[in-house]
Amino acid sequence: MARARVPKGQVFVKKEEKIVKTLNNLKLTHSDEDFILKFQDLYPNDWQKIVTRYEAHEKLTPKGKSHPMPKPEK
């Protein structure tokens, strides 16, 4: 039986373009939390993909070990 794995590769397409658009929709002085909220507002499906990928890593990681993906808020 094969070991379960999380798919590798890009979580969502046109990442740089979406990040720039999100930043353009924010004030010059913004926090990381403001960015996350705006990204969630503009791209809810992509945000869900990020959360789903993170949860898959969490599920497959043995207790006491860490995985390379940071929490979605980072």
N, C-alpha and C positions, 0 to 999 in steps of 0.2 A: 504494500500500500504506500502510495506516495505521500510525502509530507506536504501539508497545506502551506501555501505561500501567498503573500500579498503581491499583486501585480506591480512590476516596476514601471518606471516611465513617468511621463507628465500626468499630473492629476487633472489639469484642465488646459485646453488649448488657448493660444494667444495670451499667455500669462503676462508678458511684459506690457502688451497693449492694454489689457484690463487694469493692470496696476497703475499705469499712467493715467488712464481715464478716471480711475477712482481718485487719484491724487489731484487731478484737475478739478474735481467736484468738491474739494475740501478747501477750507481757509488756509492761508499761508502758515498759520500757527495751529497745528492740529496734533492730537495725541495718537498713539498707536490704537487706542480704543476707538477713537473717531474713525480711523481708517478701516478698522474691522467692521464697524457698524455700517459704514457707507458701502464697503465691499459686499456685505451681506444684503444690503438694500438693492444694489445694482445687479448683483450676480448670485441670487439665492441658490440656483442649481449647482453652480461651481462651489459655493460654500458647503453645500451638502456633500459634494464629492470629497472635499477636503476632510470633513468630519468623518465620513464613512471610511476613508482610507486610514485615518488615524485609529479609528475604532478597530479596524481589521488588524492593524499592527498590535494594538493592545491585547486583542483576543488571542493572537498567536504567540505572544511573547511569554516565555515561562516566568513564573513568579520569581522575584528577586533580580531579574535581568531587565535591561533597558533596550529600547529599540532606537534606530537612528532618526525617526520622525519626531520633530518637536510638537508640542500641543498646538492645536489649530489657532489658538489666540496669538501664538508667536509668529 
